[in-house]
């Protein structure tokens, strides 16, 4: 075990990015993580146990050590690496940083060529379908708004099951946006592809006129609409509401006793995944073609996988949420969650509009129309890590990989990544410490989060610094891989789990659940992109039989993930279009819609007649 020196080729190479030290491979044999032995609490045991943990430091200190965080102290090689607090890395084009620019617009021909096939099975309407409906006069944004309000409002005597995915809907604002868009369509002053298209926003972000609760019972100060939402509104998007999330974004199942837990649209005995579970449900159930999520530890990609949709964790520092604060400062980003790749591309290109208030945002290359296939079809696979997924997940992902290789000429190559178990610990320690530091009190939190925040507060400065040193080691290693293999995409399952079953039934939904073992397992592949700041794309690749539950349709979606070099969103989107071909053309039976699915355009058409 030793850090390898840079090759001569690496030393001669021109810098590829700003704010990244010399690429450096670190060779280390793979070690499977030990079995997690965190206590699992639910029901009344959780309710009373959380009060005990949050009031007795010795218990939370024990739980902190039991989670394995002290393992970082056993890595002497970290002494050679400086701590890295911010994983923002900005690509350099032709030796110069990019100049700020506005995103380009897609043409009508692009819409036609990139939209999902009109005769495909399980077809989800895209932004192109909304655009066509409005331009032909078949529907107006007012028709769509009124249809959606019937489905997502909480303030009605007999609300639908869809309403749980939304925590707040400003009815007057939705209707005003719909009327304004309808007027633009009528007068020929359309703002673009998104004019009148319904979009949902995670309650971690701000919208003028809405409260921000972040899944809690609290109300957080709002200083104005988040930049990423503001540019969507300026592009004509019709914001239909704020979506449910796991309290504080601190877990990946989206269990929320405060505001209700949206159930998986494919199987109501399963979670949607989190923490952007409300956005995942809204897209997966057909309510909107895309929504905004936030991702500090898989919180876009995991619910996108569980809900059978596409989700993009963007490069750290590229998409602005200002003036909204970010409690997961060095791990959390904003990104789109979408029904189809076209929707994801359109959403990404608008929200990545440079924000003058965020310097890093203005230095990234302006978003370009992504190729519908990346120029370099190179997939890096670390086999022992990849094979950690449960058998049904492996089967689905290997089938998609086989199609990409044999039909679309992708070339898998073996790679290795060091310190995967301790790296995941470093990520967990970092995000838990960052979020815990922003909590003045745990008194009004759910029981599960009382435990997590209390445990996060036990992190010492020494251990936090060790985690940042390991971040630097891993970032240098990834930079060396990307330098050796230009265009490389690191491919894994999105999550090793075939969904997350609601194990305790209604009691879990009432009190919550504290199951760090499943949480850690669920995040086994996603954490690396957060700790190191790389972009990563989740794509649905299949459906597997649900296990152990009586409710639901019997199948749950499975996803696969590709992680690229910093600033490589366009290449990832190109890969996503190819993966979409597998789902629509290669997968036996094709894409499937869930039992709770709504075709909003048909529903709106029926309502307007």
N, C-alpha and C positions, 0 to 999 in steps of 0.2 A: 504494500500500500504506500504509494508515494505520488506526489504531484509531478506530472510530466512537464518538461519544459516545452515552450512553444516551438513548433517546427520552424525551419528556415523560411518556408513559404509564408508562415503566419507572420514572422517578423518583417518580411519585406512588403506584406500586404498594406494597402492604403487603409486608413481608418474607415470603418463601415458605419459608425454611429458615434453620436456625441453622448458623453456621460457614461462611458463604459470603459473599465480598465482592460488591460491586455487579455485577450482570450487565452485560456489555459485549461487543458484537459486534466482531469483528476481521475486516475484509474483506481477503481475499488470494486472488489467482487460483490455481487449481489447478496444481500442478507434479507431473508424474509422477516417481516416484522413479527414480534411476539404477539401472542393472543392478548387482546385488551381485557383487562380485569377491573374495569370501573363498575361500581355498584349501579344497578338499574333500579330506579324508583318510579312508582306510578301510584295514582289514587291518593288515599289518605296518607300513606307512608311518605309520598313525595311532599304532600302539603305540610306535614309536621316536620319532616326531615329537613326541608329547605329552611325553615325558621331556625332550626338548630345549627345548620351549617353556616348560615349568614350571621349568627351571633357568637359562634365559638371559633376563634381563629385556628385553634389546634386541629379542628376537624377539616377546615378548608385547606390548611397546610398539608395535612395527610393526603387529601384528595389530589392536591397539586403534584406531590411527589409520586403518588400512585399512578398518575397519568403518564409518567415516564419522562417528564421534562428534565430531570437531572441527568439524563443520558448525554445531553449536550456538553456537560462538564468532562466527559470522557473522550473528547476529540482533540488531542493535542495539536493536530494539523491546523486547527482554526487560528492558532497564534500567528500564522503567516498571512492572514487575511484581515484587512481593515473592516470594521463594521459598515454595512451598507443600509442606510435608513430609507432611501427612496429608490425604487426600482425603475424609475422613468429613464428610458433610453430612446434617443431620437435618431432616426436614420439620417445618414448623410448622402446626398445625391450629387455625384460629380465633384466631391470634395467640398461642397458647400451645404450649409443648412438651407432648408427650403424656406421660401418666402411665403407669408400668409396669402391665402387665396380663397375664393369662394368655390363651393362644390359645383361640379358640372351637372347638367341635367340629362336625364335619359330621354331618348326620343320615343315616338310612338312605335317605331319598328323594334326598338329595344324591348319595349313592353311586351309586344307580341312574341318575340323570340325567347324571352326569358321567363314568361309566365308558365305555370304548370300546364300540361296538356289538357285540352278541353274535354277529352274523352277519357281521362284517367280515372281509375277507381279511387274512391275516397278523396275526391278533389276538394280542397279548401279554397274558397274564393280569395283572390289576391287583390292588391291595390289596383291592378289593371282591370279587374272586374268591376270595382266601384267606379273607376274612371270611365269605363265603357257605359255603365248604367246611367251615370250622370250626363255624359256627353250625348247619349242617344235620347235622353229625356224619359227613359223607362222609369227611373226613380229620381228623387231629389234627396239631398242630404237631410231634409226635414222628415221625409218618409223613414229613412234609416234611423234617425235620432229617436223618433217616436216609438219605433219598433223596439229599439234597444232599451229605452226607458222602461217599457213594460217588463223587460227581462231582468234588469239589474237594480231596480230601485229597492231599497230596504224599508222605505217609509210607507208601505202599503199593507193592508190587512193580510193579504195572501201573497206574500212575496215568493218568487220562484227560488229554486235551489241555486240558480246562477248568481243571485244577489250576494251570497256569502263571499264571493270572490272580490267584491267591491266594498270598501269601508265608507266611502263618501262619494255621492253623486250630486253635483250642483245642477239641479234640473233647469233652473233659469239660464245658467251659463251654457249648458249643452244646447238648449233651444236657441239661444242667441247665436251661438257659433253655427248651428245648422242653418238658421235663417240667413246669416251673412254669407255663408257659402252658397246657398241656393240662389241668392241675388247675384253673386259673381258668375255662377254658371249661366244664369238667365241673361246677363248683360255682356257676356263674353269677356269677362275680366278674371278668368280663372288663374289662380296663383301657381298651379303646377299639379304634379301627379297626386299629391296628397290632399288636394282641396276637397273637403267634405268627407274624407276617409276617417272612420272612427278609430281612435287610438286610446289605449289605457295607460296609466302611469302608476308605478309603484309608490306607495305612501312613504317612501324614504326620500322622495323628491318634493319640491315645492311648486305649487301653482297658486297664483294670486287669487284670493277669495276662498281657498281651501285651507283647512287645518292640516297640520302634519303631526301624526301620532306615532309613526314608526312601529306600529303593531302594539303599542302600549296603551294605557289608560290616560297618559299624559297628553298635553298639547304643547308642541315645541314652537319656538319663535320662528316666524316666517319673515324673511327679509326681501322677498320678491320671488318671482318665478325662476326656477332653475334654468340655466342657459340651455341645456339640452331639451327642455320642454318648450322654452321660449322660441327656439328656432323651428320646432315642429309647428307651433301655432302660427308663426309667420309664414310657414309653407302651406297653411290652409288646413292643417289637420284639425279634426273635431275631437277634442279631448272629452271623453265620456265619463271619466271618473278616476278616482284613485283606488288602487288595488290592495287587497289584503297582503300581509307579510308576516313572517315569523317575528315575534317581538324582538326589537333591536337588531334583527337580522342574525341572531345568535344560534341558529341551528338550521338543518337542511331538510326538515320534514314539513314545515309550515303549520305545525300544530299551534293554534292560537285560541286559548280559552277566553281572551278578552273580546274578540270580535267574531269568533266562530272560525271553524277550520274548513276551507274549501276542500271537497273530496275529489279524488282523481276522476277526471271525466271518463276514463276508460274502465275504471273499476272502483266503485265507491267504498270498497273495503280497504283502499290504499290511500296514502297521502299523495298530494300533488308534488311534493318536494318543495324545498325552500332555499333561501328565504323569500324568493320572488314568486311564491306559489300562487298568489292571486293573479298575477300577470300570466303565469303559465296556464292556469285554468281558463282565463279569458280568451287566450289564443287557441288553446287546445279544444275548447268547447265551441269554437267558431264564432264567438261574439265579436272579436276584432281581428283584423289581419296581422297586426303587430302591436306590441306593448313595450314599454320601457321597464327594465329590471336593473338591479344593482348586484354586483358580484364581488364579494370579498373572500369567498372560499367555496366557489361553485354555485353561488346563489342564482345565477342565470342559467347555467348549464345543467344543473341537476333537475330543477323543475321542468326545463325544456325536454330533458331526456324522459322523465316520468310522464310527461303530458304529450309526448310524441310530436314535438315541434322543433324548430331551429332556434339556436341561441348563441349569441356572440359576446364573449368576454373580450373587451377591447384592450388595446395597449395602454398600460398605466400612463396617465397624464395626457391622453389624447382627447378624451371627451370631457367637457366641463360640466359640472353641476353647480357652479357658483351662481348666486351667493349662498347656496345651501352648504352647510358644513358636512364633512365626511368623518364619521367617528372611527372608521377603519382606514386611517390616513394612508398607510403604505401598502394596503392590499386591495382596497375597494375601488371598483370602477362602475361606470354606467354602460349599458349596452342594450341592443334590441333583441326581443324574443318574437319570433315570427312564424306564421303558418307556412310560408313558402320562402325559398331563397330570394325571389324577387322582392318580397316584402322586407326581408332582412337587409338586402343591399340598399334599398331606397331609404329605410330607416337609418342605417349606419351613415350613409353619405350626408344626411341632413344633420344628425346630432353631432357629427364630427366637424361641423362648421367651426373654424377657429374662434375662440373667445378671447378678445383683447385683454380681458382681465386675468387670463391664465396663460402665462408665458409659454409653458410647454405646449399648450394646445396650438399656439400660433406657429410653432417651429416644425410641426409634423408636415409631411407632404400633403397637399390638398387631396381629398379623396377623388379617385378616378373611377370611371366605369370599369368594374372588374371583368376580366376575361371570363368567359363561361367555362374555361378550363385553364388551370395554371400552366405557365410555360415549362416549368420543371416539375415532373410528376414523380417526386421522390418522397417516399414514406419511411420514416425512421421508426423502428419497432424494437423496444427493449423487451425481449421475449419473456424473461422470468417475471417482469413487472406486469406485462400485458396479461399473462396467464393467471394472474391472481384473481381475475374476475370469476364469478360463479359460472358453472357450465352452460346454463341457457344463454347468458350474456355473451360468453365466448363463442358459442355456436352462431349467434346472430351477427356478431362483429366479424368473425372469420368469413362468413358467407359474403358480407359486403366487401371485405378486402379482396376476396377472390374475384369478384365481379370487377372491381376497380383495376386489378392487375391484368386479368385475361381479356376484358372487354374494352377498357379505357386506357390500357398501357401504363398504368402506374407501376413503379418499381419499388418494392419493399427492400430496405437494407437494414442490417442489424446495427444497433447503436447501444451504448451503455450510459447510464446516468448514476452517479454516486450518491450515497447518503439519502436514499429515498425515505427510509423510515424516520431517521433523525431530521431530515428536511421537513417532513410532514409535521413533526413535533415543533420545529422552529416556526413553521407557519401558524400552527394552532396557538403557540405561546404568543406570537406577535399580535395576531388579530384579537385574541382574548384580552391581552394587556391593553391594547389600544381602546377597545370598546369599554372595558372595565374602568379605565382611567377617566372616561367621560361621564360616569355615573356617580352622582353625589350620594345617592341612597338606593338601596334595594327594596325598600319597604313596600313600594307599589308595583313591583315586578311579579311576573308569574313565578311559581315555585321553582320551575326548572332553571329560570334565569337568575333567581336569587343564588342558586348554587354556582352557576357558571361565573357570574360576576364576582362572587366571593372567592372562588378559586383563582380567577384571573388576577385579583388584587395581591396574591401571594408571590407574584413574579418579582424577583430581585433585579436590580440594575445589571448585575453580573450576568444573569441568565438571559436577560433581554439582549445584551450586547453579544453574547455567544450566538444567539439566533440570527442576529444581523451579520455576523461574520460568516455563518453558514450560508446565508443568502448570497453574499459576495462570491463565495466558492462556487455555488451552483450557477450563478449568472455567468461567471467566467467560463465554466464548463460548457454551458449551453452556447455561449458566443463562439467557442472553439468548434463545436459541432456545426453551427450554422456557417462558419467560415470554411470548414472542410467540405461541407455539402450544401452549396448555395441552393436556396429554394426548398430546403428540407422542411417537412412537416412531421412532427412527432405525433404518432397515432397511438391511442389507447381507447378502451371503452370509456364512456363518460363517467359511469359509476359501475363498480363491480356487482351491484345489486340489481336483480330484476324487480325493481320497485321496493317500496317500504310499506309493509302491511300495518294497519292500525291494530297493533297486537292486543291492546287492552280495551278495545271497543269504545263504547260511549264514556266510560270512566276516563280514558285517556283524553278524549275530546273535552271533557269537563275540567279536569285538573291539569292536563298537560302530561308530559312524560320526560324523564331524564334518563336517556340511554346513550351515553357517550360512546359505548362500544359500536353501536350501529352508526352513529354519526361519524366516527373516525373511519370506519369501513366505507361508508358512503362517499367520503371525500378522498379516497386513496389515490385517485388520479387527477383530480381537479386542482389541488392545492398548489402544484408547481407553477402554474401560470400566474397565480396570485402573488406568490412570494417573489417571483422573478420578473413580474411585470409584462409577460408575453401575452399576445392575443391568442385566443383559443375558440374554436367553433364546435358546437355540438350539432350533430345531425342524426335524425331518427333512422334506424336501420332495420327494425323488425319488431315483432310482437311475440311474447312468450306467455305460456300458461301461468296464471296466478296460482299461488300455493297458500294453503292454510286458512282460507277465508270462505265464508258462505255467501257474502254479498258480491255483486259485481257481474261483469260480463265474462269473466274468466281469463282475460288476457290483459297484459300491461305492455306498454312500449319499451323498447330498448334503444339506447343511443350510443354513438361512437364519437370520439373527439379528436380533432387535429389541433396541435399547438404550433404556431409559427414564430419566426423571428420578430423582434420588436418592429412595429409598423407594417407588418405584412398582412393586414386585413384583406386587401384586394386579392392576394394569393389564396387566402383561406376561403374567401367567398367563391373564387373560381373552383376550388375543391368542393365546396358545398353544392354548387350546381351539378357537378359530376356525381356526388353522393345522392343527390335528388333523383338522378336518373335510375340509380339502383332501387330507390324506394318506389318509383312510379313504373319502372319498366322491368327491373331485374327480379325484385322480390316476388315470390310466389303469392298470388292473391293481391299484390300491390298494396298501396296505402289504404288505411282503414280509418274511418271516422268513429268516434266513440258513441255510445248509446245516448249520451246527454247532448250530442252535437246539435247545433242550430245553424241552418243556412240563413243568415241574417238577410241577405238580398231577397230570397224567396219569401221570407217571413214579412219583410217590409213591403214587398209587392202585393202580397195578400192583404195586408193591412190598409194599403192605399186604394184598393179597389172598392 
